[in-house]
Structures are given as C-alpha cells and as structure tokens.
C-alpha cells in the first residue's frame, strides 16, 4: 500500500487539501491585475494575523531570509545589540549578527529554560548612553519546545526608548497571541511552513514605523533583501522580484481558512492540543524537556531517558508512517520533538499518542501501560471542551 504519511514535525507542517488544490493551478503573470488582486487580499489578511496596522512584507525564501532581512535593514556595522540565546535559533541570531560585524552582547539561558526577562531589563536600564540599537530574540524556541516571555521583554525594550525589538516568531505566528501593535514590537519574522499551513518558500517580515526610520539609515549591504524595494512595490500590490506565484495561491487560501476559524479559536486549539500531548507524555512515564510554565503550544520536546530517539523515530516512520523530529546539536538522540502547529486537529493528537504508546511498548517492554497516555490526552481534551 502507498504510504499515508502523517507529518508531525515542527516544520514543515500538514497542509489542508484545499490549499494543496490551489497550488496545482496554472501560474499567472506576476505583473497581471489578477495577481495584484491576490496580493491586495493577502496583505489585508496578513495584517489581521499579525494584529498590526503596519507593513507585513513577503519575501520568497525561508524564515532565515526574514531574519537576515531584519538585520541588514535596521542596523549599521559595529552597532551594539543585545541578543537572547536559549536554543538553536537563538544561536542563529547570534551567528547572523556577528556575520555582519555587529557587536553582540548575549543573554543566555540553558537549553530547555526560558530567557530571563529581568536580565534584559537590567542591561537595558544600565545602558544610559543608549548604545544598544536592537534587542533580538526568538519567541518560540523550536529546538527545545520553550516559549519565551516576549511580552515582558518587549516592555523592557520599549522603556529603553532607542533599541528596536526584532523577534523570530517563526513557530509562534498563527499559533499563539502575538499582538504586535499592542506590545510595541518593531520587527517580526515568520515563515510559511509553520502556522500558516502552507509549504516552505515564503518569509514574512512586519515592520513598525520606527523600524522604517532605522531602515533609512542602515548601512549593511543588501540587494535582494532591501525592504525598501518590497515596500515600494507593495503599495502597488506588486513584488520587486519574481515571487513564488503558486505559494501565493496557497497563502491566500490558507489565510481564508484561518480567518474563518478566528484568532481566538486558533490560539485555543493550539493550547488544547499541546496540553493534551503534555498530559499523555507524563502518563506514559516520560519527561518533558522544556520547563513548566514556558512550554510552547507549537512543539513538545520529550526526553528519551533509557532509549535512543532514533529508534523511536525510525519505528514511528517505518511502521506507522508518522514523521516526528529528532533533537538538534547536542540534543540529537536525547530528545525527540512533536510538532502540533498549523493544520493539526484533536484527532491527529489522539492518533499520535496511541501510535507512540504502541512503539514505546516495543522499545520499553513492561514500562508502558497501554492506553494510559491516550486516556490522559482524551481527558485533557474533554475537560477543555467543557470550559
């Protein structure tokens, strides 16, 4: 029988059938009026999703493209920045900033722990000469399943008065509440293959008016990532370069689906699904990697304890056609990760839990009570359905 793959990684994520269908349409001219109408509709929907009245621009590229665009469009060589690092993607910010010659001060937390919001406050308050030009961090740290306290950190940045806030929301946008305008966030980066429910290939970057002021004075080299090109053409519902046309078809359809569900319902669904997974993991006798109170609704990281992650992942893929994710860097083999963001329902959660119990019973004989994890997930989902 042909594989019926169930994709439960932190990205890419499952794609609705309606979205897949529109991707199969014949491309149209990217300078045509038909495509201009699509861009106009998408632009409004993106502002709704980002909870902002500001520009939300689209770059054909990955989430890292948006991250790099954020750096090169707002900063100058040797600018001093403050960067949060508590996982693989926090590390990426540090590497990216240093590649462009920025002076990077790093606030670190151990992997699995959240960034200390008060540490940001202390450093920013001590910066009386206002030398720090940006504070950069990852909201939902995909490598560890930790979600950082973006609201509190944003307050400290806003109190500083000079530094921009630049945030990787790749696995939090469309998953958890990120009210950009209310929290006063300047630059927000995200990617299509996560909560947007479409394949990889599009990057999104929201820019505040203050970020645009910094953009006018930025001196770092850029051409394809020069956001002034994108802003100029977006006013005309166009793009400065040839875009991934069929991904725009997909984006339009996916945003329509999301708008019909509504932001509050989207956030509630992700919260319920993540809590159900967490309850099931505990019931199966496994440990969650991220610390309590800071677990991302996008991805759950699970410690392997007495078995190798590769064995579980292999059995899930080869026996049950379910794709989960390994740990990254020094956590490879020590944790595995379940993505539950985007087009994921209660049924998907229960399927994953039951399948995982079956595999764990094979690799940890006598240590798993079959049905206990599934019952915990069902109870969690049922209790929240009554709320």
For each residue, the residues with C-beta under 8 A, 3 or more apart:
1: 4
2:
3: 321
4: 1 321
5: 321 322 323
6: 14 320 321 322 323 348 351 352
7: 12 13 14 323 339
8: 322 323 324 338 339 340 344 348 352
9: 12 13 323 324 325 337 339
10: 13 142 171 194 298 299 325 337 339 341
11: 142 170 171 191 193 194 200 339 341
12: 7 9 15 193 199 200
13: 7 9 10 193 194 195 197 339 341 342 343 344
14: 6 7 197 342 343 344 348
15: 12 19 20 197 198 199 250 343
16: 19 20 197 253 254 257 343
17: 20 21
18: 21 22 253 257
19: 15 16 22 23 197 198 250 253 254 257
20: 15 16 17 23 24 250
21: 17 18 24
22: 18 19 25 246 249 250 252 253
23: 19 20 199 246 247 249 250
24: 20 21
25: 22 246 249
26:
27: 245 246
28: 32 34 35 245
29: 32 34 35
30: 35 238 239 242 243 245
31: 35 238
32: 28 29 35 36
33: 36 37
34: 28 29 37 38
35: 28 29 30 31 32 38 39 245 248
36: 32 33 39 40 236 237 238
37: 33 34 40 41 237
38: 34 35 41 42 248 249 252
39: 35 36 42 43 234 237 238 239 248
40: 36 37 43 44 237
41: 37 38 44 45 252
42: 38 39 45 46 58 248 251 252 255
43: 39 40 46 47 56 234 237
44: 40 41 47 48
45: 41 42 48 49 252 255 256 258 259
46: 42 43 49 50 56 58 204 255
47: 43 44 50 52 53 54 56
48: 44 45 51 259 263
49: 45 46 173 174 255 258 263
50: 46 47 54 56 173 178 180 188 204 206
51: 48 178 179 180 181 182 263
52: 47 56 180 181 206 208
53: 47 181
54: 47 50 180 181 206 207 208 209
55: 206 207 212 231 234
56: 43 46 47 50 52 204 205 206
57: 204 205 206 207 227 230 231 234
58: 42 46 202 203 204 230 239 243 248 251
59: 65 66 69 202 203 204 205 225 230
60: 201 202 203 241 242 243 244 247
61: 64 65 66 201 202 203
62: 65 191 200 201 203
63: 66 67 168 170 189 190 191 194 203
64: 61 67 68 92 96 203
65: 59 61 62 68 69 203 225
66: 59 61 63 69 70 189 190 191 203 204 205
67: 63 64 70 71 92 93 96 168 189
68: 64 65 71 72 96 225
69: 59 65 66 72 73 189 203 205 222 225 227
70: 66 67 73 74 136 166 187 189 205
71: 67 68 74 75 96 97 100 102 166 220
72: 68 69 75 100 218 220 221 222 225
73: 69 70 207 211 214 215 218 220 222 225 226 227 228
74: 70 71 133 134 164 166 186 187 211 214 215 218
75: 71 72 79 81 100 102 133 134 214 218 220
76: 79 133 217 218 219 220
77: 100 101 102 219 220
78: 101 102 103
79: 75 76 102 103 133 134
80: 102 103 105 131 132 133
81: 75 97 102 103 104 105 132 133 134 135 136 163
82: 105 106 107 120 123 124 132 134 135 136 163
83: 90 93 94 97 104 105 106 107 135 136 137
84: 90 93 106 107 108 109 115 120 135 136 137 138 148 153
85: 90 91 93 94 106 107 108 109
86: 90 108 109 110 111 113 114 115 138 141 144 146 148
87: 90 91 111 138 141 142 143 144 146
88: 91 92 141 142 143 144 328 329
89: 92 93 138 141 142 143 168 170
90: 83 84 85 86 87 93 94 115 137 138 141
91: 85 87 88 94 95
92: 64 67 88 89 95 96
93: 67 83 84 85 89 90 96 97 136 137 138 168
94: 83 85 90 91 97 98 104 106
95: 91 92 98 99
96: 64 67 68 71 92 93 99 100
97: 71 81 83 93 94 100 102 104 136
98: 94 95 101 102 104
99: 95 96
100: 71 72 75 77 96 97 220
101: 77 78 98
102: 71 75 77 78 79 80 81 97 98
103: 78 79 80 81
104: 81 83 94 97 98
105: 80 81 82 83 123 132
106: 82 83 84 85 94
107: 82 83 84 85 115 116 119 120 123
108: 84 85 86
109: 84 85 86 113 114 115 116
110: 86 113
111: 86 87 143 144 330 331
112: 144 145 146 289 290 291 301
113: 86 109 110 146 291 294
114: 86 109 146 147 148 149 291 294
115: 84 86 90 107 109 119 120 137 148 149 153
116: 107 109 119 120
117: 120 121 148 149 152 153 156
118: 121 122
119: 107 115 116 122 123
120: 82 84 107 115 116 117 123 124 135 153 156 157
121: 117 118 124 125 156 159
122: 118 119 125 126
123: 82 105 107 119 120 126 127 132
124: 82 120 121 127 132 135 156 157 159 160 163
125: 121 122 156 159 160
126: 122 123
127: 123 124 130 131 132 160 163
128:
129:
130: 127 160 161 162 163
131: 80 127
132: 80 81 82 105 123 124 127 135 160 162 163
133: 74 75 76 79 80 81 162 163 164 214
134: 74 75 79 81 82 163 164 165 166
135: 81 82 83 84 120 124 132 153 156 157 160 163 164 165 166
136: 70 81 82 83 84 93 97 165 166 167
137: 83 84 90 93 115 148 150 153 166 167 168
138: 84 86 87 89 90 93 141 148 167 168 170
139: 147 148 150 167 168 169 171 172 178
140: 146 147 148 169 170 171 172 175 176 296 298 299
141: 86 87 88 89 90 138 144 145 146 147 148 296
142: 10 11 87 88 89 145 170 171 296 298 299 337
143: 87 88 89 111 301 327 328 329 331
144: 86 87 88 111 112 141 289 290 301 331
145: 112 141 142 288 289 290 295 296 298 299 300 301 337
146: 86 87 112 113 114 140 141 290 291 294 295 296
147: 114 139 140 141 172 176 294 295 296 297 298
148: 84 86 114 115 117 137 138 139 140 141 153 294
149: 114 115 117 152 153 294
150: 137 139 153 154 167 172 178 183 185
151: 154 155 183
152: 117 149 155 156
153: 84 115 117 120 135 137 148 149 150 156 157 165
154: 150 151 157 158 165 183 184 185
155: 151 152 158 159 183
156: 117 120 121 124 125 135 152 153 159 160
157: 120 124 135 153 154 160 163 164 165 184
158: 154 155 161 165 184
159: 121 124 125 155 156
160: 124 125 127 130 132 135 156 157 163
161: 130 158
162: 130 132 133
163: 81 82 124 127 130 132 133 134 135 157 160
164: 74 133 134 135 157 186 187 210 211 214
165: 134 135 136 153 154 157 158 184 185 186 187
166: 70 71 74 134 135 136 137 186 187 189
167: 136 137 138 139 150 185 187 188 189
168: 63 67 89 93 137 138 139 189
169: 139 140 172 173 178 188 189 190
170: 11 63 89 138 140 142 173 189 190 191 194
171: 10 11 139 140 142 175 194 195 296 298 299 341
172: 139 140 147 150 169 175 176 178 190 195 296 298
173: 49 50 169 170 178 188 190 194 195 196 204
174: 49 190 194 195 196 197 258 266 341 342
175: 140 171 172 194 195 266 267 270 297 298 341 342
176: 140 147 172 267 270 271 296 297 298
177: 263 267
178: 50 51 139 150 169 172 173 183 185 188
179: 51 182 183
180: 50 51 52 54 183 185 188 206 208
181: 51 52 53 54 184
182: 51 179
183: 150 151 154 155 178 179 180
184: 154 157 158 165 181 208
185: 150 154 165 167 178 180 188 206 208
186: 74 164 165 166 207 208 210 211
187: 70 74 164 165 166 167 205 206 207 208 211
188: 50 167 169 173 178 180 185 204 205 206
189: 63 66 67 69 70 166 167 168 169 170 203 204 205
190: 63 66 169 170 172 173 174 194 195 196 203 204 205
191: 11 62 63 66 170 194 196 200 202 203 204
192: 196 198 199 200 201 202 203 204 247 250 251
193: 11 12 13 196 198 199 200 201
194: 10 11 13 63 170 171 173 174 175 190 191 298 341 342
195: 13 171 172 173 174 175 190 266 298 341 342
196: 173 174 190 191 192 193 202 251 254 255 258 342
197: 13 14 15 16 19 174 254 257 258 342 343
198: 15 19 192 193 202 247 250 251 254
199: 12 15 23 192 193 247 250
200: 11 12 62 191 192 193
201: 60 61 62 192 193 244 247
202: 58 59 60 61 191 192 196 198 244 247 248 251
203: 58 59 60 61 62 63 64 65 66 69 189 190 191 192
204: 46 50 56 57 58 59 66 173 188 189 190 191 192
205: 56 57 59 66 69 70 187 188 189 190 227
206: 50 52 54 55 56 57 180 185 187 188
207: 54 55 57 73 186 187 211 212 215 227 231
208: 52 54 180 184 185 186 187 211 212
209: 54 212 213
210: 164 186 213 214
211: 73 74 164 186 187 207 208 214 215
212: 55 207 208 209 215 216 231
213: 209 210 216 217
214: 73 74 75 133 164 210 211 217 218
215: 73 74 207 211 212 218 227 228
216: 212 213
217: 76 213 214
218: 72 73 74 75 76 214 215 222
219: 76 77
220: 71 72 73 75 76 77 100
221: 72
222: 69 72 73 218 225 226
223: 226
224: 241
225: 59 65 68 69 72 73 222
226: 73 222 223 229 230
227: 57 69 73 205 207 215 230 231
228: 73 215 231 232
229: 226 232 233 240 241
230: 57 58 59 226 227 233 234 239 240
231: 55 57 207 212 227 228 234 235
232: 228 229 235 236 240
233: 229 230 236 238 239 240
234: 39 43 55 57 230 231 237 238 239
235: 231 232
236: 36 232 233
237: 36 37 39 40 43 234
238: 30 31 36 39 233 234
239: 30 39 58 230 233 234 242 243
240: 229 230 232 233
241: 60 224 229
242: 30 60 239
243: 30 58 60 239 247 248
244: 60 201 202 247 248
245: 27 28 30 35 248 249
246: 22 23 25 27 249 250
247: 23 60 192 198 199 201 202 243 244 250 251
248: 35 38 39 42 58 202 243 244 245 251 252
249: 22 23 25 38 245 246 252 253
250: 15 19 20 22 23 192 198 199 246 247 253 254
251: 42 58 192 196 198 202 247 248 254 255
252: 22 38 41 42 45 248 249 255 256
253: 16 18 19 22 249 250 256 257
254: 16 19 196 197 198 250 251 257 258
255: 42 45 46 49 196 251 252 258 259
256: 45 252 253 259 260
257: 16 18 19 197 253 254 260 261
258: 45 49 174 196 197 254 255 261 266
259: 45 48 255 256 262
260: 256 257
261: 257 258 265 266 269
262: 259 265 266
263: 48 49 51 177 266 267
264: 267 268
265: 261 262 268 269
266: 174 175 195 258 261 262 263 269 270
267: 175 176 177 263 264 270 271 297
268: 264 265 271 272
269: 261 265 266 272 273 345
270: 175 176 266 267 273 274 297 298 340 341
271: 176 267 268 274 275 297
272: 268 269 275 276 346 380 381 384
273: 269 270 276 277 297 340 344 345 346 348 349
274: 270 271 277 278 295 296 297 298 300 340
275: 271 272 278 279 380 384
276: 272 273 279 280 346 349 350 353 376 377 380 381
277: 273 274 280 281 300 338 340 349 352 353 377
278: 274 275 281 282 288 295 300
279: 275 276 282 283 376 377 379 380
280: 276 277 283 284 353 356 373 374 376 377 380
281: 277 278 284 286 287 288 300 302 373
282: 278 279 285 286 287 288 376
283: 279 280 372 373 375 376
284: 280 281 356 357 360 368 372 373
285: 282 367 368
286: 281 282 302 303 304 305 360
287: 281 282 302 303 305
288: 145 278 281 282 292 295 300 301 302 303
289: 112 144 145 301 302 303 331 335
290: 112 144 145 146 294 295 296 300 301
291: 112 113 114 146 294 295
292: 288 295
293:
294: 113 114 146 147 148 149 290 291
295: 145 146 147 274 278 288 290 291 292 300
296: 140 141 142 145 146 147 171 172 176 274 290 299 300
297: 147 175 176 267 270 271 273 274 340 341
298: 10 140 142 145 147 171 172 175 176 194 195 270 274 339 340 341
299: 10 140 142 145 171 296 325 337 338 339 340 341
300: 145 274 277 278 281 288 290 295 296 337 338 340
301: 112 143 144 145 288 289 290 327 331 335 336 337
302: 281 286 287 288 289 335 336 337 338
303: 286 287 288 289 334 335
304: 286 307 308 309 312 333 334 335 336
305: 286 287
306: 364
307: 304 311 312 363 364
308: 304 311 312 333
309: 304 312 313 326 327 332 333 334 335 336
310: 313 314 326 333
311: 307 308 314 315 363
312: 304 307 308 309 315 316 324 336 356 359 360 363
313: 309 310 316 317 324 325 326 336
314: 310 311 317 318
315: 311 312 318 319 320 359 362 363
316: 312 313 319 320 322 323 324 355 356 359
317: 313 314 320 321 322 323 324
318: 314 315
319: 315 316 359
320: 6 315 316 317 355 358 359
321: 3 4 5 6 317
322: 5 6 8 316 317 351 352 355
323: 5 6 7 8 9 316 317
324: 8 9 312 313 316 317 336 337 338 339
325: 9 10 299 313 336 337 338 339
326: 309 310 313 332 333 335 336 337
327: 143 301 309 331 332 333 334 335 336 337
328: 88 143 331 332
329: 88 143 332
330: 111 334
331: 111 143 144 289 301 327 328 334 335
332: 309 326 327 328 329
333: 304 308 309 310 326 327
334: 303 304 309 327 330 331
335: 289 301 302 303 304 309 326 327 331
336: 301 302 304 309 312 313 324 325 326 327
337: 9 10 142 145 299 300 301 302 324 325 326 327
338: 8 277 299 300 302 324 325 352
339: 7 8 9 10 11 13 298 299 324 325 344
340: 8 270 273 274 277 297 298 299 300 344 348 349
341: 10 11 13 171 174 175 194 195 270 297 298 299 344
342: 13 14 174 175 194 195 196 197
343: 13 14 15 16 197
344: 8 13 14 273 339 340 341 348 349
345: 269 273 348 349
346: 272 273 276 349 350 381
347: 350 351
348: 6 8 14 273 340 344 345 351 352
349: 273 276 277 340 344 345 346 352 353 377 381
350: 276 346 347 353 354 374 377 378 381
351: 6 322 347 348 354 355
352: 6 8 277 322 338 348 349 355 356
353: 276 277 280 349 350 356 357 373 374 377
354: 350 351 357 358 373 374
355: 316 320 322 351 352 358 359
356: 280 284 312 316 352 353 359 360 373
357: 284 353 354 360 361 368 370 371 372 373 374
358: 320 354 355 361 362 370
359: 312 315 316 319 320 355 356 362 363
360: 284 286 312 356 357 363 364 367 368
361: 357 358 364 365 368 370
362: 315 358 359 365
363: 307 311 312 315 359 360
364: 306 307 360 361 367 368
365: 361 362
366:
367: 285 360 364
368: 284 285 357 360 361 364 372 373
369: 372
370: 357 358 361
371: 357 374 375
372: 283 284 357 368 369 375 376
373: 280 281 283 284 353 354 356 357 368 376 377
374: 280 350 353 354 357 371 377 378
375: 283 371 372 378 379
376: 276 279 280 282 283 372 373 379 380
377: 276 277 279 280 349 350 353 373 374 380 381
378: 350 374 375 381 382
379: 279 375 376 382 383
380: 272 275 276 279 280 376 377 383 384
381: 272 276 346 349 350 377 378 384 385
382: 378 379 385 386
383: 379 380 386 387
384: 272 275 380 381 387
385: 381 382
386: 382 383
387: 383 384
